[in-house]
Amino acid sequence: MLASEMIINHQEKAQALLKADADKILKLIKVQMDNLTMPQCPLYEEVLDTQMFGLSREIDFAVRLGLIEEAEGKSLLGELERELSALHEASTRK
């Protein structure tokens, strides 16, 4: 295997792992949206915030290693932040 093939393989793995972690957070958000229990469960909000922070650190690390582009990482976080915003809006309307 050539060095360039190894780099591409690592980049693909990094992208897949980050996407999988983002999908887990998205599932948490969707469950919360379906139940709209956030006002009664601040712990759930803490879990989401912690998960988002952890993912942002993972993305920073992958960007510094050159495994993903910064724009790709920002896009991934942006999608989740929009979902979180929608969750907050829905919970305040309830």
JONOR-V768354 format. One record per residue. N is the residue number from 1. RES is the residue in three letters. PHI is phi in radians with two decimals (NA if undefined). OMEGA is omega in degrees with one decimal (999 if undefined). D_LAST is the distance of its C-alpha to the last C-alpha in Angstrom with 1 decimal. Layout:
# JONOR-V768354
N/RES/PHI/OMEGA/D_LAST + N/RES/PHI/OMEGA/D_LAST
This chain:
# JONOR-V768354
1/MET/NA/178.7/55.8 + 2/LEU/-1.30/179.6/56.1 + 3/ALA/-1.04/-179.7/54.3 + 4/SER/-1.15/176.8/52.3 + 5/GLU/-1.19/178.3/51.2 + 6/MET/-1.15/179.4/50.1 + 7/ILE/-1.10/179.3/48.1 + 8/ILE/-1.09/178.5/46.4 + 9/ASN/-1.07/178.4/45.7 + 10/HIS/-1.14/178.4/44.1 + 11/GLN/-1.12/179.2/42.0 + 12/GLU/-1.11/178.7/40.8 + 13/LYS/-1.12/179.6/40.0 + 14/ALA/-1.06/179.2/38.1 + 15/GLN/-1.07/-178.8/36.0 + 16/ALA/-1.15/179.8/35.4 + 17/LEU/-1.16/179.0/34.4 + 18/LEU/-1.12/178.6/32.1 + 19/LYS/-1.13/178.6/30.4 + 20/ALA/-1.11/178.0/30.1 + 21/ASP/-1.14/177.9/28.5 + 22/ALA/-1.12/178.6/26.1 + 23/ASP/-1.12/177.2/25.3 + 24/LYS/-1.10/178.7/24.6 + 25/ILE/-1.14/179.1/22.0 + 26/LEU/-1.06/177.2/20.5 + 27/LYS/-1.09/176.8/20.3 + 28/LEU/-1.05/179.9/18.5 + 29/ILE/-1.12/-178.4/15.9 + 30/LYS/-1.11/177.5/15.7 + 31/VAL/-1.06/-180.0/15.4 + 32/GLN/-1.15/177.7/12.6 + 33/MET/-1.09/-179.1/10.8 + 34/ASP/-1.14/-176.0/11.8 + 35/ASN/-1.75/-178.2/10.6 + 36/LEU/0.76/-179.7/7.5 + 37/THR/-1.81/-174.2/9.4 + 38/MET/-0.96/-178.8/10.1 + 39/PRO/-1.03/178.8/9.3 + 40/GLN/-1.54/-173.8/11.6 + 41/CYS/-2.38/179.0/13.9 + 42/PRO/-1.13/178.0/15.3 + 43/LEU/-1.07/179.0/18.3 + 44/TYR/-1.07/178.1/16.7 + 45/GLU/-1.10/177.9/16.1 + 46/GLU/-1.09/179.3/19.7 + 47/VAL/-1.08/179.1/20.9 + 48/LEU/-1.08/179.3/19.5 + 49/ASP/-1.07/179.6/21.0 + 50/THR/-1.14/178.2/24.2 + 51/GLN/-1.09/178.9/24.4 + 52/MET/-1.10/179.0/23.9 + 53/PHE/-1.08/179.1/26.6 + 54/GLY/-1.04/178.7/28.9 + 55/LEU/-1.13/179.5/28.6 + 56/SER/-1.10/177.5/29.4 + 57/ARG/-1.19/177.3/32.5 + 58/GLU/-1.06/-179.5/33.6 + 59/ILE/-1.13/177.4/33.4 + 60/ASP/-0.98/-179.7/35.4 + 61/PHE/-1.09/180.0/37.9 + 62/ALA/-1.11/178.0/38.3 + 63/VAL/-1.14/-179.5/38.7 + 64/ARG/-1.09/177.3/41.3 + 65/LEU/-1.39/-178.8/43.2 + 66/GLY/1.39/-178.3/43.1 + 67/LEU/-1.48/174.3/41.4 + 68/ILE/-2.41/176.5/38.7 + 69/GLU/-1.40/179.3/38.4 + 70/GLU/-1.01/-179.5/36.3 + 71/ALA/-1.09/178.7/34.6 + 72/GLU/-1.13/177.9/33.6 + 73/GLY/-1.12/179.0/32.1 + 74/LYS/-1.12/179.0/30.1 + 75/SER/-1.11/179.9/28.9 + 76/LEU/-1.08/178.3/27.7 + 77/LEU/-1.16/-179.9/25.8 + 78/GLY/-1.06/178.3/24.5 + 79/GLU/-1.06/-179.6/23.0 + 80/LEU/-1.17/179.3/21.1 + 81/GLU/-1.12/176.2/20.0 + 82/ARG/-1.14/177.6/18.5 + 83/GLU/-1.13/178.0/16.6 + 84/LEU/-1.10/178.4/15.4 + 85/SER/-1.09/177.9/14.4 + 86/ALA/-1.10/177.8/12.4 + 87/LEU/-1.11/-180.0/10.7 + 88/HIS/-1.11/178.9/10.1 + 89/GLU/-1.10/-179.2/8.8 + 90/ALA/-1.13/-178.6/6.4 + 91/SER/-1.27/178.7/5.2 + 92/THR/-1.38/177.1/5.5 + 93/ARG/-1.39/-176.1/3.8 + 94/LYS/-1.14/999/0.0
